Amino acid sequence: MALPVRRRRSPDLTRWDPVTDVDRLRSQIETLFDRAADLPDPLADVFVPLADVEETDDAYVIEIELPGVDQKDIDVSVSGRRLLVTGERKERERVGLLRRRTRRVGEFRFEIVLPDDLDPDDVDAHLDQGVLTMRVGKEAAERRRRIEVK
């Protein structure tokens, strides 16, 4: 009985080159980032400051961190349940060499919608040591009343 003859396939002369694949991938990633860099960023110069919001029986107390911001550069508005604080932290003139800056400069915007309607006539705001503290009263109809159980 004759055995079948196995023929060898010719060796593949092209070999996988990982360096070429990595270069191609790097080029594709650079192209992707270059295209993304061309897109406009609508909030590039606007930042949201850190804040705390506390509710009392008749008002909301909001504390916003705004170091380096002058009170004339802050605008506060109340409409319905919405509180909006906008303004600008201006870059100060530097004399020496600035090595590192981690604080944001430019326009800021803090907006919050609260659970109860706000009284626009009962707003108190003051800036002290870089913290804007606001007390915004609730509408009379929205105020919670504590009922004593007898």
N, CA, C and O atoms as a GROMACS GRO file, in nm:
protein
  600
    1MET      N    1   0.084  -0.116   0.000
    1MET     CA    2   0.000   0.000   0.000
    1MET      C    3   0.090   0.123   0.000
    1MET      O    4   0.186   0.135   0.075
    2ALA      N    5   0.052   0.211  -0.086
    2ALA     CA    6   0.131   0.333  -0.103
    2ALA      C    7   0.082   0.441  -0.006
    2ALA      O    8  -0.038   0.459   0.013
    3LEU      N    9   0.176   0.509   0.054
    3LEU     CA   10   0.142   0.616   0.148
    3LEU      C   11   0.123   0.747   0.070
    3LEU      O   12   0.192   0.771  -0.029
    4PRO      N   13   0.029   0.831   0.117
    4PRO     CA   14   0.010   0.959   0.047
    4PRO      C   15   0.134   1.046   0.061
    4PRO      O   16   0.206   1.040   0.162
    5VAL      N   17   0.157   1.123  -0.038
    5VAL     CA   18   0.273   1.211  -0.039
    5VAL      C   19   0.231   1.347   0.014
    5VAL      O   20   0.135   1.407  -0.035
    6ARG      N   21   0.303   1.397   0.112
    6ARG     CA   22   0.274   1.530   0.167
    6ARG      C   23   0.370   1.628   0.104
    6ARG      O   24   0.492   1.608   0.102
    7ARG      N   25   0.314   1.729   0.054
    7ARG     CA   26   0.398   1.831  -0.006
    7ARG      C   27   0.406   1.950   0.089
    7ARG      O   28   0.306   1.987   0.152
    8ARG      N   29   0.519   2.008   0.099
    8ARG     CA   30   0.538   2.126   0.184
    8ARG      C   31   0.491   2.249   0.111
    8ARG      O   32   0.511   2.264  -0.010
    9ARG      N   33   0.429   2.335   0.188
    9ARG     CA   34   0.392   2.465   0.131
    9ARG      C   35   0.516   2.552   0.125
    9ARG      O   36   0.609   2.535   0.204
   10SER      N   37   0.516   2.643   0.033
   10SER     CA   38   0.631   2.732   0.024
   10SER      C   39   0.629   2.827   0.143
   10SER      O   40   0.521   2.873   0.181
   11PRO      N   41   0.741   2.858   0.201
   11PRO     CA   42   0.746   2.945   0.318
   11PRO      C   43   0.700   3.086   0.281
   11PRO      O   44   0.729   3.137   0.173
   12ASP      N   45   0.628   3.149   0.377
   12ASP     CA   46   0.580   3.286   0.356
   12ASP      C   47   0.698   3.381   0.375
   12ASP      O   48   0.760   3.385   0.480
   13LEU      N   49   0.726   3.456   0.272
   13LEU     CA   50   0.842   3.542   0.275
   13LEU      C   51   0.816   3.673   0.350
   13LEU      O   52   0.912   3.740   0.390
   14THR      N   53   0.690   3.710   0.370
   14THR     CA   54   0.660   3.832   0.445
   14THR      C   55   0.640   3.796   0.591
   14THR      O   56   0.564   3.705   0.623
   15ARG      N   57   0.706   3.866   0.676
   15ARG     CA   58   0.695   3.839   0.818
   15ARG      C   59   0.629   3.958   0.886
   15ARG      O   60   0.632   4.070   0.835
   16TRP      N   61   0.570   3.932   1.001
   16TRP     CA   62   0.505   4.037   1.079
   16TRP      C   63   0.612   4.124   1.142
   16TRP      O   64   0.706   4.076   1.205
   17ASP      N   65   0.594   4.255   1.124
   17ASP     CA   66   0.689   4.352   1.180
   17ASP      C   67   0.614   4.436   1.282
   17ASP      O   68   0.540   4.527   1.244
   18PRO      N   69   0.631   4.410   1.411
   18PRO     CA   70   0.556   4.484   1.513
   18PRO      C   71   0.590   4.632   1.515
   18PRO      O   72   0.504   4.714   1.549
   19VAL      N   73   0.710   4.670   1.478
   19VAL     CA   74   0.749   4.810   1.479
   19VAL      C   75   0.665   4.888   1.378
   19VAL      O   76   0.623   5.001   1.406
   20THR      N   77   0.642   4.832   1.263
   20THR     CA   78   0.560   4.898   1.161
   20THR      C   79   0.416   4.915   1.210
   20THR      O   80   0.356   5.020   1.189
   21ASP      N   81   0.362   4.812   1.274
   21ASP     CA   82   0.226   4.822   1.326
   21ASP      C   83   0.214   4.928   1.436
   21ASP      O   84   0.116   5.002   1.440
   22VAL      N   85   0.312   4.935   1.523
   22VAL     CA   86   0.310   5.035   1.630
   22VAL      C   87   0.321   5.175   1.571
   22VAL      O   88   0.252   5.266   1.617
   23ASP      N   89   0.405   5.194   1.473
   23ASP     CA   90   0.417   5.325   1.406
   23ASP      C   91   0.286   5.366   1.340
   23ASP      O   92   0.245   5.481   1.348
   24ARG      N   93   0.221   5.272   1.274
   24ARG     CA   94   0.092   5.300   1.209
   24ARG      C   95  -0.013   5.338   1.314
   24ARG      O   96  -0.089   5.433   1.293
   25LEU      N   97  -0.018   5.266   1.426
   25LEU     CA   98  -0.112   5.297   1.533
   25LEU      C   99  -0.085   5.435   1.593
   25LEU      O  100  -0.178   5.512   1.616
   26ARG      N  101   0.043   5.467   1.617
   26ARG     CA  102   0.080   5.599   1.671
   26ARG      C  103   0.036   5.710   1.576
   26ARG      O  104  -0.014   5.814   1.620
   27SER      N  105   0.053   5.689   1.448
   27SER     CA  106   0.012   5.788   1.349
   27SER      C  107  -0.139   5.809   1.349
   27SER      O  108  -0.186   5.922   1.339
   28GLN      N  109  -0.214   5.701   1.362
   28GLN     CA  110  -0.360   5.712   1.366
   28GLN      C  111  -0.407   5.786   1.492
   28GLN      O  112  -0.500   5.866   1.485
   29ILE      N  113  -0.343   5.759   1.605
   29ILE     CA  114  -0.380   5.827   1.730
   29ILE      C  115  -0.348   5.976   1.721
   29ILE      O  116  -0.428   6.059   1.765
   30GLU      N  117  -0.232   6.011   1.665
   30GLU     CA  118  -0.197   6.152   1.649
   30GLU      C  119  -0.297   6.224   1.560
   30GLU      O  120  -0.335   6.338   1.588
   31THR      N  121  -0.340   6.159   1.453
   31THR     CA  122  -0.440   6.218   1.364
   31THR      C  123  -0.572   6.241   1.438
   31THR      O  124  -0.636   6.345   1.420
   32LEU      N  125  -0.612   6.145   1.519
   32LEU     CA  126  -0.736   6.158   1.597
   32LEU      C  127  -0.728   6.277   1.692
   32LEU      O  128  -0.822   6.355   1.700
   33PHE      N  129  -0.617   6.291   1.765
   33PHE     CA  130  -0.602   6.402   1.859
   33PHE      C  131  -0.590   6.536   1.787
   33PHE      O  132  -0.638   6.638   1.837
   34ASP      N  133  -0.526   6.539   1.672
   34ASP     CA  134  -0.516   6.662   1.595
   34ASP      C  135  -0.653   6.710   1.552
   34ASP      O  136  -0.682   6.830   1.556
   35ARG      N  137  -0.739   6.618   1.511
   35ARG     CA  138  -0.876   6.655   1.470
   35ARG      C  139  -0.956   6.704   1.590
   35ARG      O  140  -1.032   6.800   1.578
   36ALA      N  141  -0.941   6.639   1.706
   36ALA     CA  142  -1.014   6.679   1.826
   36ALA      C  143  -0.968   6.815   1.876
   36ALA      O  144  -1.049   6.891   1.930
   37ALA      N  145  -0.841   6.848   1.857
   37ALA     CA  146  -0.790   6.978   1.902
   37ALA      C  147  -0.849   7.092   1.821
   37ALA      O  148  -0.854   7.205   1.870
   38ASP      N  149  -0.892   7.066   1.700
   38ASP     CA  150  -0.950   7.170   1.616
   38ASP      C  151  -1.094   7.203   1.652
   38ASP      O  152  -1.146   7.306   1.609
   39LEU      N  153  -1.160   7.117   1.731
   39LEU     CA  154  -1.298   7.142   1.770
   39LEU      C  155  -1.303   7.252   1.876
   39LEU      O  156  -1.219   7.257   1.965
   40PRO      N  157  -1.402   7.342   1.866
   40PRO     CA  158  -1.411   7.449   1.966
   40PRO      C  159  -1.461   7.394   2.100
   40PRO      O  160  -1.545   7.305   2.104
   41ASP      N  161  -1.409   7.449   2.208
   41ASP     CA  162  -1.451   7.412   2.342
   41ASP      C  163  -1.533   7.527   2.397
   41ASP      O  164  -1.476   7.631   2.432
   42PRO      N  165  -1.667   7.513   2.407
   42PRO     CA  166  -1.750   7.625   2.450
   42PRO      C  167  -1.726   7.667   2.595
   42PRO      O  168  -1.756   7.780   2.631
   43LEU      N  169  -1.673   7.579   2.677
   43LEU     CA  170  -1.652   7.611   2.818
   43LEU      C  171  -1.503   7.618   2.852
   43LEU      O  172  -1.464   7.593   2.966
   44ALA      N  173  -1.420   7.651   2.754
   44ALA     CA  174  -1.276   7.650   2.776
   44ALA      C  175  -1.233   7.747   2.884
   44ALA      O  176  -1.146   7.714   2.965
   45ASP      N  177  -1.291   7.865   2.889
   45ASP     CA  178  -1.248   7.966   2.984
   45ASP      C  179  -1.343   7.979   3.102
   45ASP      O  180  -1.324   8.068   3.186
   46VAL      N  181  -1.444   7.894   3.112
   46VAL     CA  182  -1.543   7.903   3.220
   46VAL      C  183  -1.517   7.788   3.317
   46VAL      O  184  -1.504   7.672   3.276
   47PHE      N  185  -1.511   7.821   3.446
   47PHE     CA  186  -1.494   7.715   3.545
   47PHE      C  187  -1.605   7.726   3.649
   47PHE      O  188  -1.667   7.831   3.665
   48VAL      N  189  -1.627   7.616   3.720
   48VAL     CA  190  -1.729   7.610   3.825
   48VAL      C  191  -1.656   7.608   3.959
   48VAL      O  192  -1.580   7.515   3.986
   49PRO      N  193  -1.678   7.709   4.044
   49PRO     CA  194  -1.610   7.711   4.174
   49PRO      C  195  -1.670   7.609   4.269
   49PRO      O  196  -1.784   7.565   4.250
   50LEU      N  197  -1.594   7.571   4.371
   50LEU     CA  198  -1.642   7.477   4.472
   50LEU      C  199  -1.745   7.545   4.561
   50LEU      O  200  -1.733   7.664   4.589
   51ALA      N  201  -1.847   7.470   4.604
   51ALA     CA  202  -1.954   7.531   4.683
   51ALA      C  203  -2.016   7.429   4.779
   51ALA      O  204  -2.010   7.308   4.756
   52ASP      N  205  -2.076   7.482   4.886
   52ASP     CA  206  -2.156   7.404   4.980
   52ASP      C  207  -2.295   7.464   4.983
   52ASP      O  208  -2.310   7.587   4.982
   53VAL      N  209  -2.398   7.379   4.987
   53VAL     CA  210  -2.537   7.426   4.995
   53VAL      C  211  -2.602   7.360   5.116
   53VAL      O  212  -2.596   7.238   5.133
   54GLU      N  213  -2.663   7.443   5.200
   54GLU     CA  214  -2.727   7.395   5.323
   54GLU      C  215  -2.869   7.448   5.327
   54GLU      O  216  -2.894   7.564   5.294
   55GLU      N  217  -2.963   7.362   5.366
   55GLU     CA  218  -3.103   7.404   5.375
   55GLU      C  219  -3.142   7.419   5.521
   55GLU      O  220  -3.114   7.333   5.604
   56THR      N  221  -3.209   7.532   5.551
   56THR     CA  222  -3.269   7.551   5.682
   56THR      C  223  -3.420   7.553   5.662
   56THR      O  224  -3.468   7.532   5.551
   57ASP      N  225  -3.496   7.577   5.769
   57ASP     CA  226  -3.641   7.576   5.757
   57ASP      C  227  -3.693   7.686   5.665
   57ASP      O  228  -3.792   7.665   5.594
   58ASP      N  229  -3.629   7.803   5.665
   58ASP     CA  230  -3.683   7.915   5.590
   58ASP      C  231  -3.592   7.967   5.479
   58ASP      O  232  -3.627   8.063   5.410
   59ALA      N  233  -3.474   7.905   5.460
   59ALA     CA  234  -3.381   7.958   5.360
   59ALA      C  235  -3.280   7.853   5.317
   59ALA      O  236  -3.274   7.743   5.374
   60TYR      N  237  -3.202   7.889   5.216
   60TYR     CA  238  -3.086   7.811   5.174
   60TYR      C  239  -2.962   7.896   5.199
   60TYR      O  240  -2.962   8.016   5.174
   61VAL      N  241  -2.857   7.833   5.248
   61VAL     CA  242  -2.731   7.901   5.270
   61VAL      C  243  -2.629   7.839   5.174
   61VAL      O  244  -2.604   7.718   5.178
   62ILE      N  245  -2.573   7.923   5.088
   62ILE     CA  246  -2.478   7.877   4.987
   62ILE      C  247  -2.345   7.945   5.012
   62ILE      O  248  -2.339   8.068   5.024
   63GLU      N  249  -2.238   7.866   5.020
   63GLU     CA  250  -2.103   7.918   5.035
   63GLU      C  251  -2.022   7.876   4.913
   63GLU      O  252  -2.011   7.758   4.883
   64ILE      N  253  -1.965   7.975   4.844
   64ILE     CA  254  -1.888   7.949   4.722
   64ILE      C  255  -1.747   8.000   4.742
   64ILE      O  256  -1.727   8.114   4.784
   65GLU      N  257  -1.649   7.916   4.711
   65GLU     CA  258  -1.508   7.955   4.724
   65GLU      C  259  -1.466   8.038   4.604
   65GLU      O  260  -1.465   7.990   4.491
   66LEU      N  261  -1.430   8.164   4.630
   66LEU     CA  262  -1.388   8.256   4.525
   66LEU      C  263  -1.264   8.336   4.567
   66LEU      O  264  -1.270   8.458   4.572
   67PRO      N  265  -1.154   8.268   4.599
   67PRO     CA  266  -1.035   8.343   4.639
   67PRO      C  267  -0.982   8.428   4.525
   67PRO      O  268  -0.976   8.383   4.410
   68GLY      N  269  -0.943   8.550   4.558
   68GLY     CA  270  -0.887   8.640   4.457
   68GLY      C  271  -0.989   8.711   4.370
   68GLY      O  272  -0.951   8.780   4.276
   69VAL      N  273  -1.119   8.697   4.401
   69VAL     CA  274  -1.224   8.762   4.322
   69VAL      C  275  -1.273   8.883   4.399
   69VAL      O  276  -1.302   8.875   4.519
   70ASP      N  277  -1.283   8.997   4.330
   70ASP     CA  278  -1.333   9.119   4.391
   70ASP      C  279  -1.485   9.118   4.387
   70ASP      O  280  -1.544   9.063   4.293
   71GLN      N  281  -1.551   9.176   4.486
   71GLN     CA  282  -1.697   9.172   4.493
   71GLN      C  283  -1.763   9.241   4.375
   71GLN      O  284  -1.876   9.207   4.339
   72LYS      N  285  -1.696   9.339   4.314
   72LYS     CA  286  -1.756   9.407   4.198
   72LYS      C  287  -1.755   9.320   4.073
   72LYS      O  288  -1.820   9.353   3.974
   73ASP      N  289  -1.681   9.207   4.077
   73ASP     CA  290  -1.673   9.116   3.964
   73ASP      C  291  -1.768   8.997   3.978
   73ASP      O  292  -1.755   8.898   3.905
   74ILE      N  293  -1.864   9.005   4.072
   74ILE     CA  294  -1.958   8.895   4.097
   74ILE      C  295  -2.099   8.943   4.069
   74ILE      O  296  -2.138   9.051   4.112
   75ASP      N  297  -2.177   8.861   3.997
   75ASP     CA  298  -2.318   8.888   3.971
   75ASP      C  299  -2.400   8.772   4.026
   75ASP      O  300  -2.370   8.655   4.000
   76VAL      N  301  -2.505   8.804   4.102
   76VAL     CA  302  -2.594   8.704   4.160
   76VAL      C  303  -2.734   8.732   4.111
   76VAL      O  304  -2.781   8.846   4.117
   77SER      N  305  -2.804   8.628   4.063
   77SER     CA  306  -2.943   8.644   4.020
   77SER      C  307  -3.026   8.525   4.067
   77SER      O  308  -2.976   8.412   4.075
   78VAL      N  309  -3.154   8.552   4.097
   78VAL     CA  310  -3.247   8.451   4.144
   78VAL      C  311  -3.370   8.457   4.056
   78VAL      O  312  -3.423   8.565   4.028
   79SER      N  313  -3.417   8.340   4.012
   79SER     CA  314  -3.537   8.332   3.930
   79SER      C  315  -3.607   8.200   3.959
   79SER      O  316  -3.555   8.094   3.926
   80GLY      N  317  -3.725   8.208   4.020
   80GLY     CA  318  -3.800   8.086   4.054
   80GLY      C  319  -3.722   8.002   4.153
   80GLY      O  320  -3.702   8.043   4.267
   81ARG      N  321  -3.679   7.883   4.110
   81ARG     CA  322  -3.599   7.793   4.195
   81ARG      C  323  -3.451   7.798   4.159
   81ARG      O  324  -3.371   7.725   4.217
   82ARG      N  325  -3.415   7.882   4.065
   82ARG     CA  326  -3.278   7.884   4.011
   82ARG      C  327  -3.197   7.999   4.070
   82ARG      O  328  -3.242   8.113   4.076
   83LEU      N  329  -3.075   7.965   4.115
   83LEU     CA  330  -2.978   8.063   4.163
   83LEU      C  331  -2.858   8.058   4.068
   83LEU      O  332  -2.805   7.951   4.040
   84LEU      N  333  -2.817   8.174   4.020
   84LEU     CA  334  -2.706   8.182   3.926
   84LEU      C  335  -2.604   8.283   3.977
   84LEU      O  336  -2.638   8.398   4.006
   85VAL      N  337  -2.478   8.239   3.988
   85VAL     CA  338  -2.368   8.327   4.029
   85VAL      C  339  -2.265   8.322   3.916
   85VAL      O  340  -2.214   8.215   3.883
   86THR      N  341  -2.235   8.437   3.859
   86THR     CA  342  -2.135   8.446   3.753
   86THR      C  343  -2.036   8.554   3.789
   86THR      O  344  -2.061   8.638   3.876
   87GLY      N  345  -1.924   8.553   3.722
   87GLY     CA  346  -1.824   8.656   3.746
   87GLY      C  347  -1.693   8.621   3.679
   87GLY      O  348  -1.686   8.538   3.588
   88GLU      N  349  -1.589   8.688   3.726
   88GLU     CA  350  -1.459   8.667   3.665
   88GLU      C  351  -1.349   8.678   3.770
   88GLU      O  352  -1.348   8.769   3.854
   89ARG      N  353  -1.256   8.584   3.763
   89ARG     CA  354  -1.134   8.593   3.844
   89ARG      C  355  -1.026   8.642   3.748
   89ARG      O  356  -0.987   8.573   3.654
   90LYS      N  357  -0.979   8.764   3.775
   90LYS     CA  358  -0.881   8.826   3.686
   90LYS      C  359  -0.741   8.780   3.724
   90LYS      O  360  -0.709   8.760   3.841
   91GLU      N  361  -0.659   8.765   3.622
   91GLU     CA  362  -0.521   8.727   3.647
   91GLU      C  363  -0.446   8.850   3.697
   91GLU      O  364  -0.454   8.958   3.639
   92ARG      N  365  -0.373   8.830   3.805
   92ARG     CA  366  -0.300   8.945   3.859
   92ARG      C  367  -0.162   8.952   3.795
   92ARG      O  368  -0.109   8.854   3.743
   93GLU      N  369  -0.108   9.070   3.801
   93GLU     CA  370   0.023   9.092   3.740
   93GLU      C  371   0.130   9.024   3.825
   93GLU      O  372   0.132   9.038   3.947
   94ARG      N  373   0.216   8.954   3.761
   94ARG     CA  374   0.323   8.881   3.830
   94ARG      C  375   0.456   8.951   3.805
   94ARG      O  376   0.483   9.000   3.695
   95VAL      N  377   0.539   8.955   3.907
   95VAL     CA  378   0.669   9.020   3.895
   95VAL      C  379   0.777   8.916   3.864
   95VAL      O  380   0.860   8.937   3.776
   96GLY      N  381   0.775   8.806   3.936
   96GLY     CA  382   0.878   8.703   3.919
   96GLY      C  383   0.839   8.602   3.812
   96GLY      O  384   0.743   8.623   3.737
   97LEU      N  385   0.911   8.495   3.807
   97LEU     CA  386   0.887   8.387   3.714
   97LEU      C  387   0.782   8.294   3.774
   97LEU      O  388   0.800   8.241   3.883
   98LEU      N  389   0.673   8.274   3.702
   98LEU     CA  390   0.567   8.185   3.750
   98LEU      C  391   0.605   8.042   3.714
   98LEU      O  392   0.615   8.006   3.597
   99ARG      N  393   0.625   7.962   3.815
   99ARG     CA  394   0.666   7.824   3.792
   99ARG      C  395   0.548   7.730   3.774
   99ARG      O  396   0.553   7.635   3.696
  100ARG      N  397   0.440   7.757   3.848
  100ARG     CA  398   0.325   7.668   3.842
  100ARG      C  399   0.200   7.744   3.883
  100ARG      O  400   0.202   7.823   3.978
  101ARG      N  401   0.092   7.721   3.811
  101ARG     CA  402  -0.036   7.783   3.847
  101ARG      C  403  -0.142   7.674   3.842
  101ARG      O  404  -0.164   7.611   3.739
  102THR      N  405  -0.208   7.652   3.956
  102THR     CA  406  -0.315   7.552   3.961
  102THR      C  407  -0.452   7.616   3.978
  102THR      O  408  -0.554   7.550   3.955
  103ARG      N  409  -0.458   7.744   4.019
  103ARG     CA  410  -0.587   7.811   4.031
  103ARG      C  411  -0.629   7.861   3.894
  103ARG      O  412  -0.547   7.914   3.818
  104ARG      N  413  -0.756   7.843   3.863
  104ARG     CA  414  -0.810   7.886   3.735
  104ARG      C  415  -0.836   8.036   3.737
  104ARG      O  416  -0.875   8.091   3.840
  105VAL      N  417  -0.815   8.100   3.624
  105VAL     CA  418  -0.850   8.240   3.607
  105VAL      C  419  -0.948   8.247   3.491
  105VAL      O  420  -0.955   8.156   3.408
  106GLY      N  421  -1.023   8.357   3.485
  106GLY     CA  422  -1.122   8.373   3.379
  106GLY      C  423  -1.261   8.374   3.437
  106GLY      O  424  -1.281   8.397   3.556
  107GLU      N  425  -1.358   8.350   3.351
  107GLU     CA  426  -1.498   8.355   3.392
  107GLU      C  427  -1.536   8.230   3.470
  107GLU      O  428  -1.487   8.120   3.442
  108PHE      N  429  -1.626   8.248   3.568
  108PHE     CA  430  -1.680   8.134   3.641
  108PHE      C  431  -1.831   8.142   3.638
  108PHE      O  432  -1.890   8.247   3.613
  109ARG      N  433  -1.893   8.026   3.663
  109ARG     CA  434  -2.040   8.016   3.660
  109ARG      C  435  -2.080   7.906   3.758
  109ARG      O  436  -2.036   7.791   3.747
  110PHE      N  437  -2.165   7.943   3.853
  110PHE     CA  438  -2.222   7.847   3.947
  110PHE      C  439  -2.373   7.859   3.936
  110PHE      O  440  -2.429   7.966   3.958
  111GLU      N  441  -2.439   7.750   3.902
  111GLU     CA  442  -2.585   7.752   3.885
  111GLU      C  443  -2.642   7.631   3.955
  111GLU      O  444  -2.591   7.520   3.944
  112ILE      N  445  -2.751   7.655   4.028
  112ILE     CA  446  -2.816   7.545   4.100
  112ILE      C  447  -2.968   7.568   4.096
  112ILE      O  448  -3.016   7.680   4.107
  113VAL      N  449  -3.040   7.457   4.080
  113VAL     CA  450  -3.186   7.460   4.088
  113VAL      C  451  -3.222   7.392   4.220
  113VAL      O  452  -3.191   7.275   4.242
  114LEU      N  453  -3.288   7.468   4.308
  114LEU     CA  454  -3.320   7.420   4.442
  114LEU      C  455  -3.462   7.364   4.445
  114LEU      O  456  -3.541   7.395   4.355
  115PRO      N  457  -3.496   7.284   4.544
  115PRO     CA  458  -3.628   7.219   4.547
  115PRO      C  459  -3.746   7.314   4.568
  115PRO      O  460  -3.857   7.283   4.526
  116ASP      N  461  -3.723   7.428   4.633
  116ASP     CA  462  -3.833   7.521   4.664
  116ASP      C  463  -3.814   7.652   4.588
  116ASP      O  464  -3.702   7.688   4.553
  117ASP      N  465  -3.926   7.723   4.564
  117ASP     CA  466  -3.918   7.855   4.502
  117ASP      C  467  -3.845   7.950   4.598
  117ASP      O  468  -3.860   7.942   4.720
  118LEU      N  469  -3.766   8.039   4.539
  118LEU     CA  470  -3.686   8.132   4.618
  118LEU      C  471  -3.752   8.269   4.620
  118LEU      O  472  -3.821   8.307   4.525
  119ASP      N  473  -3.731   8.343   4.727
  119ASP     CA  474  -3.784   8.478   4.740
  119ASP      C  475  -3.676   8.576   4.693
  119ASP      O  476  -3.577   8.595   4.764
  120PRO      N  477  -3.692   8.639   4.576
  120PRO     CA  478  -3.588   8.728   4.524
  120PRO      C  479  -3.567   8.852   4.611
  120PRO      O  480  -3.463   8.917   4.599
  121ASP      N  481  -3.663   8.885   4.697
  121ASP     CA  482  -3.650   9.001   4.784
  121ASP      C  483  -3.580   8.966   4.916
  121ASP      O  484  -3.548   9.056   4.995
  122ASP      N  485  -3.555   8.838   4.940
  122ASP     CA  486  -3.492   8.793   5.064
  122ASP      C  487  -3.358   8.726   5.033
  122ASP      O  488  -3.340   8.607   5.060
  123VAL      N  489  -3.266   8.802   4.976
  123VAL     CA  490  -3.134   8.751   4.941
  123VAL      C  491  -3.028   8.837   5.009
  123VAL      O  492  -3.030   8.960   4.996
  124ASP      N  493  -2.938   8.773   5.080
  124ASP     CA  494  -2.829   8.843   5.145
  124ASP      C  495  -2.700   8.776   5.099
  124ASP      O  496  -2.684   8.655   5.112
  125ALA      N  497  -2.607   8.856   5.045
  125ALA     CA  498  -2.481   8.801   4.996
  125ALA      C  499  -2.366   8.888   5.043
  125ALA      O  500  -2.372   9.011   5.035
  126HIS      N  501  -2.260   8.823   5.093
  126HIS     CA  502  -2.140   8.898   5.130
  126HIS      C  503  -2.016   8.812   5.103
  126HIS      O  504  -2.020   8.690   5.115
  127LEU      N  505  -1.909   8.880   5.068
  127LEU     CA  506  -1.781   8.816   5.037
  127LEU      C  507  -1.685   8.844   5.151
  127LEU      O  508  -1.658   8.960   5.184
  128ASP      N  509  -1.634   8.737   5.212
  128ASP     CA  510  -1.542   8.752   5.324
  128ASP      C  511  -1.433   8.647   5.313
  128ASP      O  512  -1.461   8.528   5.312
  129GLN      N  513  -1.308   8.692   5.305
  129GLN     CA  514  -1.191   8.606   5.298
  129GLN      C  515  -1.200   8.503   5.186
  129GLN      O  516  -1.164   8.387   5.204
  130GLY      N  517  -1.249   8.546   5.071
  130GLY     CA  518  -1.253   8.460   4.954
  130GLY      C  519  -1.370   8.364   4.949
  130GLY      O  520  -1.375   8.277   4.861
  131VAL      N  521  -1.466   8.376   5.041
  131VAL     CA  522  -1.584   8.290   5.042
  131VAL      C  523  -1.707   8.378   5.027
  131VAL      O  524  -1.732   8.466   5.110
  132LEU      N  525  -1.785   8.354   4.922
  132LEU     CA  526  -1.912   8.423   4.901
  132LEU      C  527  -2.019   8.344   4.975
  132LEU      O  528  -2.047   8.229   4.942
  133THR      N  529  -2.080   8.408   5.076
  133THR     CA  530  -2.186   8.343   5.154
  133THR      C  531  -2.317   8.411   5.121
  133THR      O  532  -2.330   8.533   5.133
  134MET      N  533  -2.415   8.331   5.080
  134MET     CA  534  -2.547   8.384   5.045
  134MET      C  535  -2.653   8.312   5.127
  134MET      O  536  -2.648   8.191   5.148
  135ARG      N  537  -2.748   8.390   5.172
  135ARG     CA  538  -2.867   8.336   5.237
  135ARG      C  539  -2.984   8.375   5.149
  135ARG      O  540  -3.014   8.493   5.134
  136VAL      N  541  -3.050   8.275   5.091
  136VAL     CA  542  -3.161   8.299   4.999
  136VAL      C  543  -3.286   8.242   5.064
  136VAL      O  544  -3.297   8.121   5.087
  137GLY      N  545  -3.383   8.331   5.093
  137GLY     CA  546  -3.505   8.288   5.159
  137GLY      C  547  -3.598   8.212   5.067
  137GLY      O  548  -3.599   8.234   4.946
  138LYS      N  549  -3.675   8.123   5.126
  138LYS     CA  550  -3.777   8.049   5.051
  138LYS      C  551  -3.902   8.134   5.042
  138LYS      O  552  -3.927   8.220   5.127
  139GLU      N  553  -3.982   8.111   4.939
  139GLU     CA  554  -4.112   8.177   4.929
  139GLU      C  555  -4.195   8.137   5.051
  139GLU      O  556  -4.182   8.026   5.102
  140ALA      N  557  -4.280   8.228   5.098
  140ALA     CA  558  -4.358   8.203   5.219
  140ALA      C  559  -4.443   8.077   5.207
  140ALA      O  560  -4.456   8.001   5.303
  141ALA      N  561  -4.500   8.053   5.090
  141ALA     CA  562  -4.585   7.935   5.071
  141ALA      C  563  -4.502   7.806   5.073
  141ALA      O  564  -4.555   7.699   5.103
  142GLU      N  565  -4.375   7.815   5.041
  142GLU     CA  566  -4.288   7.698   5.033
  142GLU      C  567  -4.220   7.664   5.165
  142GLU      O  568  -4.165   7.555   5.180
  143ARG      N  569  -4.224   7.755   5.261
  143ARG     CA  570  -4.153   7.733   5.387
  143ARG      C  571  -4.215   7.618   5.464
  143ARG      O  572  -4.337   7.604   5.471
  144ARG      N  573  -4.130   7.538   5.519
  144ARG     CA  574  -4.177   7.426   5.600
  144ARG      C  575  -4.208   7.476   5.740
  144ARG      O  576  -4.138   7.561   5.796
  145ARG      N  577  -4.312   7.424   5.794
  145ARG     CA  578  -4.352   7.460   5.929
  145ARG      C  579  -4.340   7.338   6.016
  145ARG      O  580  -4.386   7.230   5.980
  146ARG      N  581  -4.280   7.354   6.130
  146ARG     CA  582  -4.264   7.242   6.220
  146ARG      C  583  -4.388   7.234   6.309
  146ARG      O  584  -4.430   7.333   6.369
  147ILE      N  585  -4.445   7.118   6.316
  147ILE     CA  586  -4.566   7.094   6.396
  147ILE      C  587  -4.526   7.015   6.520
  147ILE      O  588  -4.466   6.908   6.511
  148GLU      N  589  -4.560   7.070   6.634
  148GLU     CA  590  -4.528   7.001   6.756
  148GLU      C  591  -4.635   6.896   6.785
  148GLU      O  592  -4.754   6.925   6.780
  149VAL      N  593  -4.592   6.777   6.814
  149VAL     CA  594  -4.684   6.667   6.846
  149VAL      C  595  -4.708   6.669   6.996
  149VAL      O  596  -4.614   6.669   7.075
  150LYS      N  597  -4.836   6.669   7.034
  150LYS     CA  598  -4.872   6.676   7.178
  150LYS      C  599  -4.917   6.542   7.228
  150LYS      O  600  -4.952   6.529   7.346
   0.00000   0.00000   0.00000
